Amino acid sequence: MRHDRLSAVDRRGFLGLGTLLGLGALAAPSPLMAMLREAADWPTVSKNIHSYVDTRKVAGMMATIGWGTDAPVSLTAGHLSLDPSPEVNADTLWRLYSMTKPVTGMAAMMLIGDGKMRLDQPVADFIPEFSDMRVLTDPANSLDSVPAKNPVTIRNLLTHTAGLGYSIVTKGPLLQTYLDNGILPGVVSRQPIPGFEGGAEVPSLDEFARRVGGLPLIAEPGTKWSYSIGLDVMGRVIEVASGMSFDAFLQTRIFDPLDMTSTFFQVPESEAHRLATNYAVIGGLLIPIDPGKTSIFLDKPAFPFGGAGLVGSARDYDRFLAMLMGGGTLDGTEVMSRAMVDLGTSNLLPDGVDLTGTWVAGQGFGAGGRVGLGPRAGTYGWAGAAGTVGGIDRQRGLRASGYTQYMPSEVYPFQGAFYEWVYADAAAMAQAKAAA
């Protein structure tokens, strides 16, 4: 199985959520909220997703929008592929890639709530190889290093402040070291893809985490935000802390209680007919790089990648978001405590961390997802490498997620524009209600 590294496109998470004017009126509960929950027409969202499909920028696209924990509205356009195929719907399977990170982050929060780990506990308590970390003195040019002054902590893994690298963004000699050790973040295609550097075979999760602990850091822990394999390493911490395999923990503690029956690290052959094709956008054309029916996600992965490994349906991911909106409870089932949801969706960045030039400059970061500050307060979420995006706005009572499959995701502005469409429609409905 070929483990091509992901492109540097799962960087943009919850962009612009909650920043449009006039949305303060959407605080729940209110008669306005009741009206909005019943609204099945989101014209700006619908117009734009149909435009993407009609102009053949993508084969299919959909949005799922809900208020509070109420049933969502699903807006769809297009098909699973450009070839004759079924239309996309709430049960279509999408490569979530880095939208896996908030799921892993909340799994960690559950164990913190259980008393099995602490937010500022050293990772070395769970993975001894993290006991003697070293920090590169000149990451761009050399592997020379000095002993780290601070330990890598659970907080650091959750917030990308551990000083770890990521083959999709890391530069310099450390990149080749990662490739040589199989420190790769996930899979893309069975075929070689120009611009995607392969590497050594990816080891088991246990071995992956131990190898990472033996490699140097690009920055002193807790000092710099650097997108990383931190959530993959967290998968191993969860195993040690819980006494369960990482995928079994997610299944037992999140997927089963939430009735998320279409979320997989390995898509069953019986469900391949629901998996959308992933495309590369080259010269304005869509080139299939991972057809749904023969996808690399049908193979057993090297390990369940906590940073980018999940495939799932919009229906399932919306239930995860609805659980967060419900303070850890959905349909009467408590999945996690409200206190841990509150903590996981708050700004967990270490004091004084350098965000200069990063994707989260001026914002916060929680358990695996971006956290809004100031006018964006109450928002939490992240995006995926193949064009998915999802999150919540707890202050305004809104959850929304968008789905399509193309790489690299920055070719189109979809992930950044999606929430602008959602809030434009919400604001228009609010204005219409106020004028009635």
GIFENUR-V798451 format. One record per residue. N is the residue number from 1. RES is the residue in one small letter. SS is DSSP state (a for helix, b for strand, c for the rest). D_FIRST is the distance of its C-alpha to the first C-alpha in whole Angstrom. Layout:
BEGIN
N:RES:SS:D_FIRST ; N:RES:SS:D_FIRST
END
This chain:
BEGIN
1:m:c:0 ; 2:r:c:4 ; 3:h:c:6 ; 4:d:c:9 ; 5:r:c:13 ; 6:l:c:15 ; 7:s:c:18 ; 8:a:c:21 ; 9:v:c:22 ; 10:d:c:22 ; 11:r:c:26 ; 12:r:c:28 ; 13:g:c:29 ; 14:f:c:32 ; 15:l:c:34 ; 16:g:c:38 ; 17:l:c:38 ; 18:g:c:42 ; 19:t:c:43 ; 20:l:c:45 ; 21:l:c:49 ; 22:g:c:51 ; 23:l:a:48 ; 24:g:a:50 ; 25:a:a:52 ; 26:l:a:49 ; 27:a:c:49 ; 28:a:c:49 ; 29:p:c:51 ; 30:s:c:53 ; 31:p:a:54 ; 32:l:a:52 ; 33:m:a:49 ; 34:a:a:50 ; 35:m:a:50 ; 36:l:a:47 ; 37:r:a:45 ; 38:e:a:47 ; 39:a:c:46 ; 40:a:c:43 ; 41:d:c:44 ; 42:w:c:42 ; 43:p:a:43 ; 44:t:a:41 ; 45:v:a:38 ; 46:s:a:38 ; 47:k:a:40 ; 48:n:a:37 ; 49:i:a:34 ; 50:h:a:36 ; 51:s:a:36 ; 52:y:a:32 ; 53:v:a:32 ; 54:d:a:35 ; 55:t:c:34 ; 56:r:c:31 ; 57:k:c:29 ; 58:v:c:27 ; 59:a:c:26 ; 60:g:b:27 ; 61:m:b:29 ; 62:m:b:30 ; 63:a:b:32 ; 64:t:b:33 ; 65:i:b:36 ; 66:g:b:38 ; 67:w:b:41 ; 68:g:c:42 ; 69:t:c:40 ; 70:d:c:41 ; 71:a:c:39 ; 72:p:c:37 ; 73:v:b:38 ; 74:s:b:35 ; 75:l:b:35 ; 76:t:b:33 ; 77:a:b:33 ; 78:g:b:30 ; 79:h:b:28 ; 80:l:c:24 ; 81:s:c:23 ; 82:l:c:26 ; 83:d:c:25 ; 84:p:c:28 ; 85:s:c:26 ; 86:p:c:28 ; 87:e:b:30 ; 88:v:c:28 ; 89:n:c:30 ; 90:a:c:30 ; 91:d:c:27 ; 92:t:c:24 ; 93:l:b:21 ; 94:w:b:20 ; 95:r:b:17 ; 96:l:c:20 ; 97:y:a:18 ; 98:s:a:21 ; 99:m:a:23 ; 100:t:a:21 ; 101:k:a:23 ; 102:p:a:27 ; 103:v:a:26 ; 104:t:a:24 ; 105:g:a:28 ; 106:m:a:30 ; 107:a:a:28 ; 108:a:a:29 ; 109:m:a:33 ; 110:m:a:33 ; 111:l:a:33 ; 112:i:a:35 ; 113:g:a:38 ; 114:d:c:37 ; 115:g:c:38 ; 116:k:c:35 ; 117:m:c:35 ; 118:r:c:37 ; 119:l:c:36 ; 120:d:c:37 ; 121:q:c:36 ; 122:p:b:34 ; 123:v:a:30 ; 124:a:a:31 ; 125:d:a:33 ; 126:f:c:30 ; 127:i:c:27 ; 128:p:a:30 ; 129:e:a:28 ; 130:f:a:29 ; 131:s:c:33 ; 132:d:c:33 ; 133:m:c:31 ; 134:r:b:32 ; 135:v:b:33 ; 136:l:b:32 ; 137:t:c:36 ; 138:d:c:34 ; 139:p:c:31 ; 140:a:c:31 ; 141:n:c:32 ; 142:s:c:31 ; 143:l:c:30 ; 144:d:c:33 ; 145:s:b:34 ; 146:v:b:37 ; 147:p:b:37 ; 148:a:c:36 ; 149:k:c:39 ; 150:n:c:38 ; 151:p:c:35 ; 152:v:c:32 ; 153:t:b:33 ; 154:i:a:31 ; 155:r:a:33 ; 156:n:a:31 ; 157:l:a:28 ; 158:l:a:29 ; 159:t:a:30 ; 160:h:c:28 ; 161:t:c:31 ; 162:a:c:30 ; 163:g:c:29 ; 164:l:c:25 ; 165:g:c:23 ; 166:y:c:20 ; 167:s:c:18 ; 168:i:c:19 ; 169:v:c:23 ; 170:t:c:23 ; 171:k:c:25 ; 172:g:c:27 ; 173:p:a:26 ; 174:l:a:24 ; 175:l:a:21 ; 176:q:a:20 ; 177:t:a:21 ; 178:y:a:18 ; 179:l:a:16 ; 180:d:a:16 ; 181:n:c:16 ; 182:g:c:13 ; 183:i:c:15 ; 184:l:c:13 ; 185:p:c:14 ; 186:g:c:11 ; 187:v:c:9 ; 188:v:c:11 ; 189:s:c:9 ; 190:r:c:7 ; 191:q:c:10 ; 192:p:c:11 ; 193:i:c:14 ; 194:p:c:17 ; 195:g:c:18 ; 196:f:c:15 ; 197:e:c:15 ; 198:g:c:11 ; 199:g:c:12 ; 200:a:c:11 ; 201:e:c:9 ; 202:v:c:10 ; 203:p:c:12 ; 204:s:c:14 ; 205:l:a:16 ; 206:d:a:19 ; 207:e:a:18 ; 208:f:a:17 ; 209:a:a:20 ; 210:r:a:22 ; 211:r:a:21 ; 212:v:a:22 ; 213:g:a:25 ; 214:g:c:25 ; 215:l:c:25 ; 216:p:c:28 ; 217:l:b:29 ; 218:i:c:29 ; 219:a:c:32 ; 220:e:c:35 ; 221:p:c:34 ; 222:g:c:36 ; 223:t:c:37 ; 224:k:b:34 ; 225:w:c:32 ; 226:s:c:29 ; 227:y:c:26 ; 228:s:c:23 ; 229:i:c:21 ; 230:g:a:24 ; 231:l:a:23 ; 232:d:a:19 ; 233:v:a:22 ; 234:m:a:24 ; 235:g:a:22 ; 236:r:a:22 ; 237:v:a:26 ; 238:i:a:26 ; 239:e:a:25 ; 240:v:a:27 ; 241:a:a:30 ; 242:s:a:30 ; 243:g:c:29 ; 244:m:c:26 ; 245:s:c:22 ; 246:f:a:21 ; 247:d:a:20 ; 248:a:a:23 ; 249:f:a:25 ; 250:l:a:24 ; 251:q:a:25 ; 252:t:a:28 ; 253:r:a:30 ; 254:i:a:29 ; 255:f:a:27 ; 256:d:c:29 ; 257:p:c:32 ; 258:l:c:32 ; 259:d:c:31 ; 260:m:c:27 ; 261:t:c:26 ; 262:s:c:23 ; 263:t:b:21 ; 264:f:b:18 ; 265:f:c:15 ; 266:q:c:13 ; 267:v:c:15 ; 268:p:c:17 ; 269:e:a:16 ; 270:s:a:20 ; 271:e:a:20 ; 272:a:a:18 ; 273:h:a:21 ; 274:r:a:22 ; 275:l:b:19 ; 276:a:c:20 ; 277:t:c:18 ; 278:n:b:17 ; 279:y:b:19 ; 280:a:b:20 ; 281:v:b:23 ; 282:i:b:24 ; 283:g:c:28 ; 284:g:c:29 ; 285:l:b:27 ; 286:l:b:24 ; 287:i:b:21 ; 288:p:b:18 ; 289:i:b:15 ; 290:d:b:13 ; 291:p:c:15 ; 292:g:a:16 ; 293:k:a:16 ; 294:t:a:13 ; 295:s:c:11 ; 296:i:a:8 ; 297:f:a:10 ; 298:l:a:11 ; 299:d:c:8 ; 300:k:c:9 ; 301:p:c:9 ; 302:a:c:9 ; 303:f:c:13 ; 304:p:c:15 ; 305:f:c:15 ; 306:g:c:19 ; 307:g:c:19 ; 308:a:c:17 ; 309:g:c:15 ; 310:l:c:17 ; 311:v:b:18 ; 312:g:b:21 ; 313:s:b:24 ; 314:a:a:27 ; 315:r:a:29 ; 316:d:a:28 ; 317:y:a:27 ; 318:d:a:31 ; 319:r:a:32 ; 320:f:a:30 ; 321:l:a:32 ; 322:a:a:35 ; 323:m:a:35 ; 324:l:a:35 ; 325:m:a:38 ; 326:g:c:40 ; 327:g:c:40 ; 328:g:c:37 ; 329:t:b:39 ; 330:l:b:38 ; 331:d:c:40 ; 332:g:c:42 ; 333:t:b:39 ; 334:e:b:39 ; 335:v:c:35 ; 336:m:c:36 ; 337:s:c:39 ; 338:r:a:41 ; 339:a:a:41 ; 340:m:a:38 ; 341:v:a:37 ; 342:d:a:40 ; 343:l:a:39 ; 344:g:a:35 ; 345:t:c:36 ; 346:s:c:38 ; 347:n:c:38 ; 348:l:c:37 ; 349:l:c:37 ; 350:p:c:38 ; 351:d:c:42 ; 352:g:c:42 ; 353:v:c:38 ; 354:d:b:38 ; 355:l:c:37 ; 356:t:c:38 ; 357:g:c:36 ; 358:t:c:33 ; 359:w:c:32 ; 360:v:c:34 ; 361:a:c:37 ; 362:g:c:40 ; 363:q:c:38 ; 364:g:b:37 ; 365:f:b:34 ; 366:g:c:33 ; 367:a:c:31 ; 368:g:c:28 ; 369:g:c:30 ; 370:r:b:32 ; 371:v:b:36 ; 372:g:c:39 ; 373:l:c:42 ; 374:g:a:45 ; 375:p:a:46 ; 376:r:a:42 ; 377:a:c:43 ; 378:g:c:41 ; 379:t:b:38 ; 380:y:b:34 ; 381:g:b:31 ; 382:w:b:28 ; 383:a:b:26 ; 384:g:c:22 ; 385:a:c:20 ; 386:a:c:20 ; 387:g:c:24 ; 388:t:c:24 ; 389:v:b:27 ; 390:g:b:29 ; 391:g:b:32 ; 392:i:b:36 ; 393:d:b:39 ; 394:r:c:41 ; 395:q:c:44 ; 396:r:c:44 ; 397:g:c:43 ; 398:l:b:40 ; 399:r:b:36 ; 400:a:b:34 ; 401:s:b:31 ; 402:g:b:29 ; 403:y:b:26 ; 404:t:c:25 ; 405:q:c:21 ; 406:y:b:21 ; 407:m:b:20 ; 408:p:c:22 ; 409:s:a:24 ; 410:e:a:27 ; 411:v:a:27 ; 412:y:c:30 ; 413:p:c:32 ; 414:f:a:31 ; 415:q:a:30 ; 416:g:a:33 ; 417:a:a:35 ; 418:f:a:34 ; 419:y:a:36 ; 420:e:a:39 ; 421:w:a:39 ; 422:v:a:39 ; 423:y:a:42 ; 424:a:a:44 ; 425:d:a:44 ; 426:a:a:45 ; 427:a:a:48 ; 428:a:a:49 ; 429:m:a:49 ; 430:a:a:51 ; 431:q:a:54 ; 432:a:a:54 ; 433:k:a:55 ; 434:a:a:57 ; 435:a:a:59 ; 436:a:c:60
END
